[in-house]
Amino acid sequence: MSTKKEGKEYHKCLGLILPVSDAISVLSGKWKLPIIISLQFGNKRFSEIAKDIPKITDRMLSKELRDLEMNKLIKRTVYDSVPVVVEYSLTEYGESLDDLISELYKWGTKHRKKVMTKE
C-alpha cells in the first residue's frame, strides 16, 4: 500500500516528467537544435541555414523548418521581391531557448571531456 508521502513524490516526479517530455518532443531529433543555433546568429535564408549545418538534406531542412514554425519557435517571412526572398528568424518564444542551449553546451562540453578521457 502506498503512503501519502509516496503519492506526493509520484505527483512531484510526474510533474517534472511531463513538461520535460513535452520539451523533448518539440526539440527532439538530430536537426532542430542545430537549426535554432544557426538562427541565433541572425536571420537567414534557407541556403544559409543549410550551409551552417553539415550533412542536412534540403528535404530534411524543409521538414524541420515547418515543424519549428508550427511550434512557434521560428518565423518564416516572404518578401515581395524579384526574385522572392524567404527568410527565417527566431521568434521571441524561440529566443527563450537561449539559456537551455547554453546549459546543453556546458554539459556537452563536460561530457565530451569525461568520455574522451582515459581513467
C-alpha positions, 0 to 999 in steps of 0.5 A: 500500500502506498503512503501519502508521502509516496503519492506526493513524490509520484505527483512531484516526479510526474510533474517534472516528467511531463513538461520535460517530455513535452520539451523533448518532443518539440526539440527532439531529433538530430536537426532542430537544435542545430537549426535554432543555433544557426538562427541565433546568429541572425536571420537567414535564408534557407541556403544559409541555414543549410550551409551552417549545418553539415550533412542536412538534406534540403528535404530534411531542412524543409521538414524541420523548418515547418515543424519549428514554425508550427511550434512557434519557435521560428518565423518564416517571412516572404518578401515581395521581391524579384526574385522572392526572398524567404527568410527565417528568424527566431521568434521571441518564444524561440529566443527563450531557448537561449539559456537551455542551449547554453546549459546543453553546451556546458554539459556537452562540453563536460561530457565530451571531456569525461568520455574522451578521457582515459581513467 
